[in-house]
Every structure is written in structure tokens, then in C-alpha cells.
Amino acid sequence: MSQGTVRRKDKEMSRQEVEDLLGRATLAHFGTVGADGQPYVVPNLFVYAEGKVYLHTTSASGHFKQNIGQNPRISFETAEMGQVFPYGEFECDTTVSYASVVGFGSVRIETDRAAKALFFDRFMAKYADPKWQARPKGFYPRLDEVTIYVIEVANLSGKKGPLPGLSDQWPSKNMTKSPGVKAPAKAPEGH
């Protein structure tokens, strides 16, 4: 299977839906590979801007920084879980509404102080509570103590499973994946 290809075309999100989800999602998971071939996934807050994904960590060296230092290839995902609902008469006929984005690309460390400050301007615009107005805007005295990563996105895809209306959910509509199957008779209690 190629990167960025959605098998179920009926669930594929438009580019605008993908970008909207990346703009509002609060947490993503970023996957790298170590020199020994060991995969490593880390959750992180992020900003999506200008077709790129930005995230930050401490300036200390950890698995993530070491991995991208030897291999800049990266994958990431973010998702929103909706409501769990039944679509058929058996317990296995249950699903969830969702939207998810998966991306692949290469990652680099941003060293330009103005670009790092711009990241934090965007980061605070996304995550800060507007009530925090007493704090000075655009002042980041510890820029040298953080590492900003920029992901150049090569492939991006999104998939969704919207919540159907009540008239399209069981029991109003039976979409069981096992039509004609009969559940076993319930054994008397105590046996």
C-alpha cells in the first residue's frame, strides 16, 4: 500500500477537510525510526501552517531528536473520535464516527530565532486561553532551550466515518454484516 492512499474512497476526506482537521486538532502522534530500526511514536501538540507541521520539544537530546538526526523520515497522525453507535442487531455491529489524518514527510530542526518565535505565536494562538491577556505577547525568553521541528509534508490523506442520523442507525435501519445469522439461545442463569 502506498503512503497517503485511502483504500475506502467513500470515506476519503477532501483536501479542505484534511486541512481543517489539522488546524483544529490538538494532539498528534509522530513516528520515527531509530538507527537500530526500532520504531518510536511520541504524542505532541502541534501547529499546521503553510502546508507544514510544526512541533517542539526541549533542547535536550531524546529518542525523537536522535532518531531524526540519523533519519529525517517521519509519519504522523491525528484523529477525532465521535460517537459510538450500533448499525446492526449484534454487538459486533457497532462502530464509531471519526475523522483522521495521516501524513508522511521529512523533518528538520528550525534554528532561525524569528521562525521559532513565529511558531510560538501560532502555538499560543491555537492553545492559549484568551483570558490570559495579562501576559506579554510575543515574548519568548527561552527560545534557545527548545527545539522546533518542521515537517515538510510529502503525502497527506484523511478518512472519515460520519455519524449517521437516527433513521440510519439500528434499530431503525439494520445494516448487520451477518444477515440471516441467529444468536444462540440464552442458557438459563446458574449453568
C-alpha positions as CSV (number, residue, x, y, z in Angstrom):
1,M,0.0,0.0,0.0
2,S,1.4,3.4,-0.9
3,Q,1.7,6.2,1.6
4,G,-1.2,8.6,1.6
5,T,-3.6,6.3,-0.3
6,V,-7.1,5.8,1.2
7,R,-8.5,2.4,0.2
8,R,-12.1,3.3,1.0
9,K,-12.8,6.1,-1.4
10,D,-16.3,6.6,0.1
11,K,-14.6,7.6,3.4
12,E,-11.8,9.8,1.9
13,M,-11.7,13.4,3.1
14,S,-11.3,16.3,0.8
15,R,-8.1,18.4,1.0
16,Q,-10.0,21.2,2.7
17,E,-11.4,18.7,5.3
18,V,-7.9,17.4,5.9
19,E,-6.5,20.9,6.4
20,D,-9.5,21.9,8.7
21,L,-8.8,18.9,10.9
22,L,-5.1,19.7,11.1
23,G,-6.0,23.2,12.0
24,R,-8.3,22.3,14.9
25,A,-6.8,19.0,16.2
26,T,-4.9,19.4,19.5
27,L,-2.7,16.4,19.6
28,A,-0.9,14.3,17.0
29,H,1.4,11.2,17.2
30,F,4.7,11.4,15.4
31,G,6.6,8.3,14.3
32,T,10.3,8.0,13.7
33,V,12.7,5.1,13.4
34,G,15.9,4.7,15.4
35,A,19.3,3.7,14.0
36,D,18.6,0.1,15.2
37,G,15.3,0.0,13.2
38,Q,13.2,0.3,16.3
39,P,10.0,2.4,15.7
40,Y,9.2,5.2,18.1
41,V,6.0,7.2,18.4
42,V,5.5,10.2,20.6
43,P,2.4,12.3,21.2
44,N,2.8,16.1,20.9
45,L,1.0,19.3,20.5
46,F,1.5,20.9,17.0
47,V,0.7,23.7,14.6
48,Y,-0.2,23.3,11.0
49,A,0.6,26.3,8.8
50,E,1.6,26.9,5.2
51,G,1.3,23.2,4.4
52,K,3.8,22.2,7.1
53,V,3.5,20.7,10.5
54,Y,5.5,22.3,13.4
55,L,6.1,20.9,16.9
56,H,8.6,21.4,19.7
57,T,10.4,19.6,22.4
58,T,13.1,20.5,24.9
59,S,16.6,21.1,23.5
60,A,17.8,18.1,25.4
61,S,18.5,15.0,23.2
62,G,16.0,12.2,23.5
63,H,14.7,9.4,21.2
64,F,12.9,11.7,18.9
65,K,15.8,14.1,18.3
66,Q,18.3,11.2,18.0
67,N,16.0,9.4,15.5
68,I,15.5,12.4,13.2
69,G,19.2,13.2,13.5
70,Q,20.0,9.9,11.7
71,N,16.9,9.6,9.6
72,P,14.6,12.6,8.7
73,R,11.7,10.5,7.5
74,I,8.6,10.8,9.7
75,S,5.0,9.9,9.8
76,F,2.2,11.4,11.9
77,E,-1.4,11.1,12.6
78,T,-4.2,12.9,14.3
79,A,-7.8,11.9,14.9
80,E,-11.1,12.9,16.4
81,M,-13.3,10.3,17.9
82,G,-17.0,10.9,17.6
83,Q,-19.9,8.8,19.0
84,V,-20.1,5.1,19.3
85,F,-23.3,3.7,17.7
86,P,-25.0,0.5,16.6
87,Y,-25.6,-0.3,12.9
88,G,-26.9,-3.9,13.2
89,E,-28.5,-6.4,15.5
90,F,-25.4,-8.0,17.0
91,E,-22.8,-6.4,19.4
92,C,-20.1,-6.7,16.8
93,D,-22.3,-4.5,14.6
94,T,-21.0,-1.4,16.4
95,T,-18.8,1.4,15.2
96,V,-17.8,5.0,15.9
97,S,-17.9,8.2,14.0
98,Y,-14.4,9.7,13.4
99,A,-12.1,11.8,11.3
100,S,-8.4,11.1,10.9
101,V,-5.4,12.4,9.0
102,V,-2.2,10.5,8.3
103,G,0.9,12.2,6.8
104,F,4.4,11.4,5.7
105,G,7.3,13.6,5.1
106,S,10.7,14.7,6.3
107,V,11.5,16.6,9.4
108,R,14.2,19.2,10.1
109,I,15.2,21.4,13.0
110,E,14.4,25.1,12.8
111,T,17.3,27.2,14.0
112,D,16.2,30.7,12.9
113,R,15.1,32.7,16.0
114,A,12.4,34.7,14.2
115,A,10.9,31.4,12.8
116,K,11.0,29.9,16.2
117,A,9.2,32.9,17.7
118,L,6.6,32.7,14.8
119,F,6.0,29.1,15.8
120,F,5.2,30.1,19.4
121,D,3.0,33.0,18.2
122,R,1.0,30.4,16.2
123,F,1.2,27.9,19.0
124,M,-0.2,30.3,21.6
125,A,-2.9,31.5,19.2
126,K,-4.0,27.9,18.9
127,Y,-3.7,26.7,22.5
128,A,-3.8,29.7,24.9
129,D,-6.9,30.8,26.7
130,P,-7.9,34.3,25.6
131,K,-8.3,35.1,29.3
132,W,-4.5,35.1,29.7
133,Q,-4.3,38.6,28.4
134,A,-2.0,40.0,31.2
135,R,1.0,38.1,29.8
136,P,3.3,39.8,27.3
137,K,2.5,38.7,23.8
138,G,5.3,37.5,21.5
139,F,8.0,37.4,24.2
140,Y,9.7,34.0,24.5
141,P,12.9,34.3,26.7
142,R,13.7,30.6,26.5
143,L,13.8,30.1,22.7
144,D,17.3,28.6,23.0
145,E,16.0,26.0,25.4
146,V,13.6,24.4,22.9
147,T,13.9,22.6,19.6
148,I,11.4,23.5,16.9
149,Y,10.8,20.8,14.3
150,V,9.4,21.5,10.8
151,I,7.8,18.6,8.8
152,E,7.8,19.1,5.1
153,V,4.7,17.1,4.2
154,A,5.1,14.8,1.2
155,N,1.9,12.8,1.5
156,L,-1.3,13.7,3.4
157,S,-4.6,11.8,3.5
158,G,-7.7,11.9,5.6
159,K,-10.5,9.5,6.3
160,K,-13.9,10.0,8.0
161,G,-16.8,8.0,9.2
162,P,-19.6,10.5,9.9
163,L,-22.3,9.8,12.5
164,P,-25.5,8.8,10.6
165,G,-28.9,10.2,11.6
166,L,-31.0,8.1,13.9
167,S,-33.1,6.8,11.0
168,D,-29.9,5.2,9.6
169,Q,-28.9,3.6,12.9
170,W,-30.1,0.3,14.3
171,P,-32.9,-0.5,15.1
172,S,-34.4,1.9,12.6
173,K,-32.1,0.5,9.9
174,N,-30.5,-2.9,10.2
175,M,-27.1,-2.9,8.4
176,T,-25.7,-6.1,10.1
177,K,-22.7,-7.6,8.5
178,S,-24.1,-11.1,9.3
179,P,-27.6,-11.2,7.8
180,G,-29.6,-14.3,8.5
181,V,-27.5,-15.4,11.5
182,K,-29.4,-16.4,14.6
183,A,-28.0,-15.8,18.0
184,P,-27.7,-18.9,20.2
185,A,-30.4,-19.5,22.7
186,K,-29.6,-17.9,26.0
187,A,-28.6,-20.5,28.6
188,P,-30.6,-20.4,31.9
189,E,-28.8,-18.5,34.6
190,G,-26.7,-20.5,37.0
191,H,-25.5,-23.0,34.4
